[in-house]
Amino acid sequence: MAWVYLLVAGLFEIAWAIGLKYTEGWSRLWPSVGTLAAMVVSFWCLSQALKTIPIGTGYAIWTGIGAVGAAALGILLFGDSANWPRLLCIGLIVSGVIGLKVVS
């Protein structure tokens, strides 16, 4: 169950990272409320996962999911660069996340 919590925490990490863009510096109420709610859920799920998953592994996977998801959605939603060096680096993060899961 800890890995499910960690996955959900990572998905909400993506949600609040993308939500920050829509808050426009916390000046828009509903995007700000949604972003804060996603933060709370993300941190709560992470705290549940870390009851059994080692902190280094859990935190690295949580941030990895968030980084890859935010980068992918940045490309899709905001026209961020999708050049091959950037995609290669994103792929390295994915490899690291998979590697941490496999060795844990």
N, CA, C and O of each residue as an XYZ file, in Angstrom:
416
protein
N       0.815     -1.198      0.000
C       0.000      0.000      0.000
C       0.862      1.267      0.000
O       0.443      2.304     -0.513
N       2.066      1.181      0.576
C       2.953      2.339      0.648
C       3.321      2.839     -0.753
O       3.425      4.045     -0.976
N       3.514      1.924     -1.680
C       3.875      2.325     -3.039
C       2.700      3.011     -3.737
O       2.902      3.907     -4.557
N       1.488      2.597     -3.417
C       0.305      3.269     -3.969
C       0.237      4.698     -3.427
O      -0.004      5.643     -4.178
N       0.450      4.847     -2.120
C       0.481      6.184     -1.527
C       1.553      7.050     -2.199
O       1.328      8.228     -2.473
N       2.704      6.460     -2.457
C       3.789      7.215     -3.074
C       3.430      7.637     -4.495
O       3.723      8.762     -4.898
N       2.807      6.757     -5.247
C       2.371      7.097     -6.597
C       1.339      8.226     -6.573
O       1.435      9.178     -7.346
N       0.356      8.113     -5.684
C      -0.668      9.159     -5.567
C      -0.023     10.478     -5.135
O      -0.379     11.541     -5.644
N       0.918     10.408     -4.204
C       1.633     11.616     -3.774
C       2.351     12.261     -4.952
O       2.341     13.483     -5.100
N       2.967     11.446     -5.780
C       3.660     11.967     -6.959
C       2.713     12.607     -7.954
O       3.034     13.639     -8.544
N       1.550     12.007     -8.145
C       0.562     12.572     -9.072
C       0.048     13.915     -8.565
O      -0.147     14.846     -9.347
N      -0.171     14.013     -7.255
C      -0.596     15.296     -6.701
C       0.551     16.309     -6.680
O       0.311     17.516     -6.697
N       1.784     15.829     -6.644
C       2.951     16.701     -6.793
C       2.915     17.365     -8.174
O       3.170     18.563     -8.300
N       2.603     16.592     -9.185
C       2.462     17.138    -10.540
C       1.338     18.169    -10.563
O       1.491     19.254    -11.123
N       0.208     17.821     -9.948
C      -0.960     18.712     -9.956
C      -0.629     20.058     -9.330
O      -0.989     21.099     -9.880
N       0.055     20.053     -8.184
C       0.318     21.346     -7.557
C       1.426     22.113     -8.272
O       1.428     23.344     -8.268
N       2.363     21.401     -8.880
C       3.403     22.098     -9.643
C       2.784     22.822    -10.844
O       3.107     23.979    -11.111
N       1.904     22.141    -11.555
C       1.215     22.765    -12.687
C       0.242     23.833    -12.184
O       0.088     24.885    -12.806
N      -0.404     23.558    -11.068
C      -1.331     24.523    -10.489
C      -0.675     25.854    -10.183
O      -1.312     26.901    -10.299
N       0.600     25.828     -9.791
C       1.307     27.073     -9.496
C       1.295     28.021    -10.693
O       1.188     29.237    -10.532
N       1.405     27.459    -11.880
C       1.379     28.284    -13.091
C       0.038     29.000    -13.224
O      -0.021     30.167    -13.612
N      -1.036     28.285    -12.897
C      -2.379     28.851    -13.052
C      -2.769     29.816    -11.933
O      -3.726     30.576    -12.085
N      -2.044     29.799    -10.814
C      -2.369     30.739     -9.732
C      -1.958     32.166    -10.071
O      -2.449     33.122     -9.473
N      -1.050     32.301    -11.038
C      -0.511     33.610    -11.427
C      -0.013     34.380    -10.198
O      -0.446     35.495     -9.909
N       0.913     33.733     -9.492
C       1.498     34.365     -8.298
C       0.539     34.421     -7.132
O       0.585     35.358     -6.334
N      -0.328     33.433     -7.021
C      -1.328     33.334     -5.956
C      -2.365     34.451     -6.032
O      -3.002     34.779     -5.030
N      -2.536     35.033     -7.216
C      -3.493     36.128     -7.365
C      -4.871     35.661     -7.834
O      -5.810     36.457     -7.862
N      -5.009     34.393     -8.201
C      -6.299     33.859     -8.637
C      -6.796     32.883     -7.573
O      -6.102     31.925     -7.233
N      -7.987     33.123     -7.053
C      -8.492     32.380     -5.895
C      -8.613     30.885     -6.143
O      -7.970     30.102     -5.445
N      -9.413     30.465     -7.111
C      -9.709     29.038     -7.247
C      -8.508     28.207     -7.679
O      -8.331     27.102     -7.166
N      -7.678     28.686     -8.597
C      -6.452     27.923     -8.857
C      -5.552     27.833     -7.620
O      -4.877     26.825     -7.410
N      -5.547     28.890     -6.809
C      -4.743     28.873     -5.585
C      -5.293     27.860     -4.584
O      -4.529     27.123     -3.960
N      -6.612     27.821     -4.431
C      -7.239     26.853     -3.524
C      -6.953     25.425     -3.990
O      -6.599     24.565     -3.183
N      -7.105     25.177     -5.286
C      -6.838     23.845     -5.832
C      -5.384     23.443     -5.664
O      -5.086     22.290     -5.351
N      -4.486     24.384     -5.868
C      -3.064     24.106     -5.716
C      -2.728     23.781     -4.263
O      -1.989     22.834     -3.995
N      -3.258     24.548     -3.338
C      -3.026     24.262     -1.913
C      -3.600     22.908     -1.513
O      -2.980     22.171     -0.746
N      -4.779     22.579     -2.028
C      -5.380     21.271     -1.730
C      -4.506     20.139     -2.275
O      -4.305     19.128     -1.602
N      -3.993     20.309     -3.483
C      -3.116     19.288     -4.067
C      -1.835     19.141     -3.245
O      -1.321     18.033     -3.089
N      -1.321     20.251     -2.722
C      -0.133     20.192     -1.863
C      -0.402     19.375     -0.608
O       0.401     18.525     -0.225
N      -1.527     19.639      0.022
C      -1.876     18.933      1.256
C      -2.009     17.441      0.990
O      -1.465     16.627      1.737
N      -2.724     17.076     -0.065
C      -2.899     15.649     -0.385
C      -1.552     15.016     -0.710
O      -1.260     13.908     -0.260
N      -0.739     15.706     -1.481
C       0.571     15.170     -1.851
C       1.439     14.913     -0.623
O       2.014     13.834     -0.476
N       1.529     15.906      0.254
C       2.350     15.737      1.459
C       1.786     14.666      2.386
O       2.547     13.912      2.991
N       0.468     14.591      2.503
C      -0.126     13.581      3.376
C       0.168     12.184      2.840
O       0.583     11.300      3.590
N      -0.047     11.991      1.542
C       0.230     10.676      0.951
C       1.712     10.322      1.068
O       2.060      9.172      1.338
N       2.579     11.309      0.865
C       4.013     11.057      1.031
C       4.320     10.632      2.461
O       5.104      9.708      2.680
N       3.715     11.293      3.425
C       3.974     10.937      4.826
C       3.513      9.519      5.131
O       4.152      8.815      5.912
N       2.414      9.095      4.525
C       1.933      7.726      4.732
C       2.886      6.721      4.102
O       3.185      5.683      4.691
N       3.361      7.037      2.900
C       4.289      6.131      2.206
C       5.590      5.988      2.977
O       6.172      4.904      3.025
N       6.051      7.082      3.582
C       7.345      7.057      4.259
C       7.311      6.338      5.603
O       8.339      6.215      6.269
N       6.137      5.863      6.002
C       6.077      5.021      7.203
C       6.825      3.711      6.965
O       7.371      3.130      7.903
N       6.852      3.241      5.712
C       7.518      1.967      5.425
C       8.615      2.062      4.366
O       9.542      1.252      4.369
N       8.527      3.026      3.473
C       9.551      3.178      2.433
C      10.673      4.047      2.998
O      10.399      5.050      3.657
N      11.933      3.678      2.751
C      13.042      4.506      3.236
C      12.946      5.942      2.704
O      12.536      6.155      1.563
N      13.320      6.915      3.523
C      13.172      8.328      3.182
C      13.889      8.696      1.889
O      13.335      9.415      1.057
N      15.094      8.220      1.716
C      15.845      8.559      0.502
C      15.163      8.055     -0.751
O      15.068      8.769     -1.750
N      14.692      6.831     -0.695
C      13.999      6.237     -1.831
C      12.673      6.934     -2.079
O      12.371      7.322     -3.207
N      11.884      7.092     -1.028
C      10.563      7.696     -1.179
C      10.619      9.124     -1.684
O       9.874      9.502     -2.588
N      11.504      9.915     -1.099
C      11.596     11.315     -1.493
C      12.097     11.443     -2.926
O      11.587     12.259     -3.693
N      13.092     10.641     -3.290
C      13.637     10.699     -4.648
C      12.579     10.298     -5.678
O      12.472     10.929     -6.730
N      11.810      9.273     -5.390
C      10.769      8.839     -6.324
C       9.663      9.889     -6.399
O       9.177     10.198     -7.487
N       9.264     10.435     -5.259
C       8.224     11.477     -5.226
C       8.629     12.679     -6.077
O       7.854     13.148     -6.910
N       9.846     13.172     -5.863
C      10.297     14.323     -6.645
C      10.513     13.952     -8.103
O      10.299     14.779     -8.989
N      10.933     12.720     -8.362
C      11.119     12.280     -9.747
C       9.808     12.239    -10.509
O       9.724     12.704    -11.646
N       8.784     11.678     -9.875
C       7.459     11.659    -10.510
C       7.000     13.090    -10.779
O       6.507     13.398    -11.864
N       7.164     13.951     -9.795
C       6.757     15.343     -9.957
C       7.532     16.052    -11.051
O       6.948     16.784    -11.851
N       8.843     15.844    -11.096
C       9.675     16.517    -12.093
C       9.343     16.056    -13.508
O       9.197     16.875    -14.415
N       9.226     14.758    -13.692
C       8.923     14.225    -15.023
C       7.517     14.632    -15.451
O       7.307     15.045    -16.592
N       6.568     14.517    -14.552
C       5.189     14.890    -14.882
C       5.051     16.367    -15.195
O       4.379     16.744    -16.156
N       5.688     17.207    -14.384
C       5.618     18.647    -14.628
C       6.315     19.012    -15.935
O       5.835     19.872    -16.674
N       7.436     18.368    -16.224
C       8.138     18.643    -17.481
C       7.291     18.213    -18.680
O       7.187     18.939    -19.670
N       6.685     17.022    -18.581
C       5.848     16.534    -19.684
C       4.636     17.434    -19.906
O       4.306     17.771    -21.043
N       3.978     17.819    -18.820
C       2.819     18.704    -18.969
C       3.235     20.112    -19.388
O       2.480     20.801    -20.073
N       4.407     20.536    -18.989
C       4.915     21.820    -19.458
C       5.079     21.819    -20.973
O       4.790     22.814    -21.638
N       5.542     20.706    -21.508
C       5.676     20.567    -22.962
C       4.304     20.571    -23.618
O       4.086     21.260    -24.614
N       3.380     19.801    -23.056
C       2.050     19.658    -23.661
C       1.161     20.891    -23.486
O       0.459     21.284    -24.418
N       1.186     21.493    -22.315
C       0.260     22.588    -22.017
C       0.814     23.983    -22.294
O       0.074     24.890    -22.673
N       2.117     24.143    -22.101
C       2.681     25.482    -22.135
C       3.718     25.690    -23.232
O       4.326     26.757    -23.322
N       3.921     24.677    -24.064
C       4.865     24.812    -25.167
C       6.321     24.852    -24.749
O       7.156     25.406    -25.464
N       6.643     24.265    -23.585
C       8.044     24.196    -23.169
C       8.844     23.397    -24.200
O       8.286     22.595    -24.948
N      10.128     23.626    -24.225
C      11.007     22.974    -25.187
C      10.948     21.455    -25.041
O      10.891     20.922    -23.933
N      10.962     20.772    -26.190
C      11.000     19.305    -26.210
C      12.188     18.839    -27.042
O      12.086     17.858    -27.779
N      13.313     19.537    -26.927
C      14.484     19.138    -27.703
C      15.094     17.856    -27.137
O      14.810     17.476    -26.002
N      15.923     17.201    -27.926
C      16.418     15.883    -27.527
C      17.264     15.903    -26.255
O      17.148     14.960    -25.472
N      18.109     16.908    -25.986
C      18.845     16.871    -24.721
C      17.918     16.931    -23.502
O      18.147     16.255    -22.499
N      16.884     17.739    -23.605
C      15.920     17.848    -22.499
C      15.180     16.520    -22.301
O      15.022     16.052    -21.173
N      14.732     15.925    -23.396
C      14.038     14.636    -23.308
C      14.961     13.547    -22.782
O      14.523     12.675    -22.032
N      16.233     13.587    -23.165
C      17.208     12.623    -22.649
C      17.343     12.752    -21.132
O      17.376     11.750    -20.419
N      17.421     13.983    -20.649
C      17.535     14.202    -19.200
C      16.282     13.735    -18.462
O      16.373     13.165    -17.375
N      15.122     13.975    -19.051
C      13.875     13.482    -18.454
C      13.899     11.961    -18.417
O      13.483     11.355    -17.430
N      14.382     11.345    -19.482
C      14.509      9.884    -19.520
C      15.452      9.361    -18.441
O      15.216      8.292    -17.877
N      16.503     10.096    -18.154
C      17.421      9.691    -17.087
C      16.729      9.731    -15.720
O      16.963      8.867    -14.875
N      15.888     10.726    -15.514
C      15.127     10.785    -14.262
C      14.207      9.571    -14.156
O      14.130      8.936    -13.104
N      13.513      9.250    -15.243
C      12.625      8.077    -15.253
C      13.433      6.816    -14.948
O      12.989      5.970    -14.171
N      14.612      6.684    -15.554
C      15.462      5.523    -15.287
C      15.846      5.437    -13.817
O      15.851      4.355    -13.229
N      16.165      6.582    -13.230
C      16.514      6.598    -11.813
C      15.359      6.204    -10.915
O      15.548      5.476     -9.940
N      14.174      6.676    -11.232
C      12.983      6.322    -10.448
C      12.718      4.827    -10.548
O      12.453      4.170     -9.541
N      12.790      4.292    -11.755
C      12.575      2.845    -11.939
C      13.656      2.067    -11.198
O      13.369      1.060    -10.550
N      14.892      2.531    -11.294
C      15.996      1.856    -10.600
C      15.801      1.840     -9.101
O      16.055      0.820     -8.459
N      15.356      2.944     -8.528
C      15.127      2.985     -7.083
C      14.012      2.028     -6.669
O      14.095      1.385     -5.622
N      12.976      1.937     -7.488
C      11.868      1.015     -7.181
C      12.344     -0.429     -7.249
O      11.996     -1.246     -6.396
N      13.136     -0.736     -8.260
C      13.605     -2.106     -8.449
C      14.515     -2.563     -7.310
O      14.410     -3.701     -6.853
N      15.399     -1.690     -6.852
C      16.359     -2.101     -5.816
C      15.782     -1.974     -4.407
O      16.425     -2.403     -3.449
N      14.605     -1.405     -4.255
C      14.024     -1.245     -2.912
C      13.309     -2.492     -2.451
O      12.767     -2.521     -1.346
